């Protein structure tokens, strides 16, 4: 019998749930189960009444026929206002390996935090309800976690071995976002937002206390914290087909992600995150000064990007894209050089300040050339592109320019060897 729905924030009562929580059962012809291992797969949903049943049945059939470990499927209903909860309860009542959990508040991150945090499985995972990712990648995703080789695992649509079918707009935005993560946050993983991830439960439960976001940035923040703690992130190339019914607000999500990146960079720089470092990475060291410089440059770069986005969006209402881009880039380039001069490379006083700005202007010109070229190219490929598409193209071009800027500042403008020779 289904319990009455309770608030997600009510820790004593817990979330409402339906269905038992047994491990995968045995049947004739099914693969032999490894009874000592349990994998819990979470499917977060919001108003997915029309696709939920087919998704769960397809996932259950695949795991029952091919997966060699015990499993549990948990449908996490994020405060749906249609019939999603009723469908989830019916599935949980019918299929022993399925359970349903209801949360009173929206947010994919909130659902994963709740279910993963309470899980007793060896490995926890999640996948989008549309099953855009091919299920044949699921065993390669969780196998390194069950063996203890890796700590987290992600499906990557940007891996050279992936086969992806989606529109050019979403492809461009996805690649832009991940380039930005690499340029400003020094991230090494290739696809932060693919809805196909897994983690060792004991590891992820330690990380959850440090993750602040409860929405779309949850995945990225979790991965950045894991990487900064020296944890191993395994990547699996996936086959992925875009869901045309996706209801994600792209522009709002991009802005929220930029804010999240700034917050994570600020916490890293201040040393607010205190996670245990695995023994295998305790002896690893960055080049002298590079660790601080990367962290400081990431914070300055993120703040500069936010300022650029706001300036561009404001001026774009009054002038053409090329002019708005040039002015916004010029203002933020001057501020970026000044902040990096003071905080990243520790240069104080007014001596050579003008010279540093002039030399930093080379990076500005490179960024201007790349971003202007991106606008021109977008105009050819998509003449009626909206401001959001323009902004995505500019962010991608500026992310590439950011890499060039850091190299120029470190090895030339503020090079200690150059200063000593002077």
N, C-alpha and C positions, 0 to 999 in steps of 0.2 A: 504494500500500500504506500502511495507516495506521501511523504511528509509535506506539511505546508511550507511554502517558500519562505526562506529567512534571509535576512540581509547578509551580503557578502562580508560586511565588516563585523558581524556578530561571531566572534571567534569561539565563544563557548558553545553556541548551538551548531555552528558550522553551516555550510550551504545546504539547501534542500537537495535531496538526491533520491533517485529511484533506481531499482534494480540491484541485484547482488553484485559482489565484486570478486568472483572466483577467477582463478586462472583458466587458461584455455583448456577445453575438454578434449577427450580422445574420441575418435570415431574411426570406423574402418576405412583404410586407404589414406588417412591423414598422416602427415610426417610425424616421426617420433619426436615428442616434446622433451626438452631439457628441463626437467621439473624444478631444478634449483634456480632457474633464471626467470624473472617476470618482467615484461615490457609493457608499460602503460602508454597508450596512444590517446592523446587528447585532441578532440575536434571542437574548436571554439566556434560558436554560431551566434548570429544575431539576425532574427527574422529570415530564417532559411527553411521555413516549412515546406517549400516546394521541392527542395533538393535533398533534404536531410535523410529521408528514409533510403533513397537509392544510394546515397553516399555510404551510409553505415552498412547496408547490406553488401555492397560491393567490397568494402574494406574488410568486413567480417569474412566473406567468402574467400577472399585472397589470403588472408592470414590463416584461416582454418585449413586451407589446402596446401599452402607452401611454407608457412613460417615454422621453424623448428623449435621455437621457444614458447613458453606460456605467455599469454597476452591478455590485455584488458583494453577495451575501447571506452573512453569516457567522453560523453557529449557534454560540453560546458556551455550552457545557455546564458548568453550575456544580456539578460533583461529584455528578451524578445517580447514584442507586443502582438505577435500573430500566434499561430498555432504550433510554433516550434517546440515549446515545452511539452505539449500533449504528445506530439510525435516522438520526442525523445523518451518520454515515460513509457509509451507503448513498445518501443524497441527494447528498452531495458527490461520490461516485463516478459518479452518474448524470447530474447537471446541472452543466455547465461553470461556471456563474456562482455556484455554491454551494460553500462550504468549511465545515469544522467545526473548532472549537477546543475543547479540553478543559482545564478547570481543576480542580485537586485541592481547592480551597476554595470554599465557598459565598459568595454575595453578588453582587447585581446590579451594584453599583458596582465591585466587583473585576473582573467580566467586562468592563465597559465600559472601565475603566482599561487593562486588558491589550490589548484589541483596538484601541481608539482610539489608544492610545499607540504601537502598532506600525504603524498604518495609513499607507499612502502615497497614499490617496485624497485628492481635493480637499475632499470633504465627508464627514463620518461621521454616521450617524444610528442610532437604535434604535427598536424598537417591541416591544410585548408579544406573546407567542406566541399569545394568544387573538385577536389582530387585532380588539380591541374598537373601535378607531378606524377609521373609514372610510378606505380607501386613496386615495380621490380627493383627500384633503387632502395627500398626500405631495409632489406636485410644487409646490404653493404653499408647503409647508414649506421645501423646499431651494432653491427658485429665488432668493430674496434672498441666500442664502449663496453660491451659484454666481456671482451677478452682483457680489458684493462689497459689496452695500448693507448687509447685517447680518452679525453675528458668530455669534450663536446663534439658534435658532428652536425654539419650543415649540408643541405643540398645546394648546388651551385648551378644557376642557369647561365653563368658567364664562363664556365670552364670550357676549355677547347673541346672536350669530349661530349658536351651537352648538345641536345637537339631541341631547339626552342621555336615555337610558333606563336608569334604575337605581333601586334602592330608596331610601326616604327616609333610612334610617340612614346609608348611605354618602354620600349627597348632603349630609347635614348635617355629617358629619365632614369631608368635603372642603372645604366652604365655611368651616367653623370654622378649619381649619388655615391656609387661605390668608388669612382675616381676621387671624389671629394673626400671620402673617408680615408683613402690612402694618402692623399696629399696633405690633409690638415691633421689627421689623427694617427698617421703612420700605421694604419690597419693593414694586416697581411691577408686577412680572409677576403674572398673575392665577391661574395654575394650576401649582403646583410639581411635582406628582406624576403628571401625566398621562404614561403610557408611550408618548410619541410626540414625540421630540426629535431635533434635528440641530445640527451646529456645523461651522464651518470647521475643518479639521483642524489647520492651523497655530496657530489661536487656542486650541482646546481642549487641545492638547498642552502649551501653556504653562500653562494653568490646572490641569492634572492634578497637577502637582507640589505644588500648594497645597491640594488637596482631601484631607482626612484620612479621611472616611467611605468604607467599602466596601460598604455595604448600601443601605437604602431612602433614607437622608438624602443620599446621593451627589448626586442631582439637585438638591435644594434648595441644598446647599452650593455646587455648581458655579454655579448661577444667581446666588446672593448674591455670590460672588466676582466673577463677570462684571459684575454691576451696579455693584459698588463700584469696578471698574476702568474704568468708563465705556464698556463694550462695549454694542453694540446688540443687544437681544433682540427678535426678531420673533415675534408671536403669530398663530396661525392658528385660527379657530373650527373645531371638528371635530364630526362625527357620532360618537356613542359609545354603545355598548350594553354594559351591565354583564355581566361574566362571573360566572354563579352558582357556578362551581367555584373561585372565588378562595380561596386558602388563607392569606391575609395575616392575621397576628395583629394586629388593629387596636389594642388597648390597648397592647401592647408597642411597636408602631411609633410610636404617638403619644408615648409616654414617651421613646423613643430620639430622636425628632425634637426634642422640647423640650430634651433634653440637647445635641443638635447645634446648635440655635439659640443656646444659652448659650455654647457653645464658639466659634462663629463670631463672636458679638458680642464676646466677650472678646478674641479675636485682632484684631478690627477696632479695638477701643478701645486696645489696646497697640501698634498699628502693626506687628504681626508679619507681616502680608501685604504683600509688595512686588512688585506686578505692574506692568508698563509701562502707562502711561495713553495712550490714543490721542491724537494731536494735536488732534482735534476737540473734546476735552473739557478740554484743559489750561487754558483760560481760564475755565472754569465755576467759579463760587464760590457757596457757600451764604451766607446772611445771617450777619453777625458772631455768633459763638458758637453758632449753630444746629447746625453740624456736630458739635461736641463734645457739646452737649446731647442731640442725637438718639442718638448712640452710647452715651453714659452712661445715658440713659433706657432704651435697649433692653437694656443689660446688667442694670440694676436690675429692669426689668420681667420679664425672663426668669427671673432668680433668684427674684423674688417669685412668679411663676407656678409654678415648681417647688416652692417651699415651700408654696404654696396646695394644689397637687395632693396632696402628701404628707400635709399636715394633714387635708385633706378625706377622703382615703381612710382615714386612721387613725380619725378621729372618726365616720365614717359607719358603722363597725362597731358603734358604741355609741349612736348617736342618729339621729333623723330627718334627712332630707336638708336641710331648711330650716335647722335649728339648726346642723348641721355646717358648712353653707355660711357662715352668719353668723359663727360663731366663727373659722373659717379665714380668712375675708375680713377680719375685724377685726384679727387678729394681723398678717397680711401687709400690711394698709393702713398701720398704724403704722410698721412697718419700712420700707415703700416710701417713705413721706413723709420719714422721717429720712435714708435713704440718698440720695434725690434732693436733699434740702436740702443735704447735705454735698458730694456728689460732682458732681451734675448742675448745680446752680446756685451752688455755691461759697459757701454761707452757713455760717459757723463761729460757735462760741460758743453760749451758752444764751439769749441775748436773743431774744425773740419765738418761741422754740422751741415753747412750748405753743400760742401763737396759730397758728403754722403747722400744727400738728397738728390743731387745731380746724377751720381752713379746709380742710385736706386731707381732713378728715372728710366734707366735702360730696361729694368724689369717691367716698369710701367708700359713702355713702348711695346715690349714683347706681348704683354697682356692685352694691350689695345689692339695690336695686330691680330692676335688670335681671336679675340671676342668680336672684332669687326668682321673678320672672315666668317665666324660662326653665324652672325646675323645675315651676312650676304648669302651664305650657303642655305640657310633656312628659308630665305626669301625665294630662292630658286626652287627648292624642294617642296616647300609648303607656302605659297604666296599669301594665303589668307590666315596664316598662323596667328594665334591670339597672343596676348602679352605673357601668359603663363608659359607657352612654348618658347617664346623669345628668352624669357628669364632662365629657363632650364638650359638652353643652348649657351647662354652667357656664363652660367655657373660652371658648366663643363669646361668651357674655354679658360675661365679664370682659375679653375682647379689645376689645369696643366701649367698655366703661368705661375701658379704658386710654387710648384716644384722647381721651376727655373729660378724663381726669386730666392728660395732658400739656398740653392747652390751658389748663386751669385753673391749673396750676402755673406755666406760662411767662408767661401774660398777666395773672395776678392775684396768686396767692400769693407768687411770687418775682419779680415784675416789677421790673426795675431802676427804671423810672419811678415806681412806687409807693414803692419804698424811698427814692428821692431826695426825694419829696414828704414822706415821714415824717420 
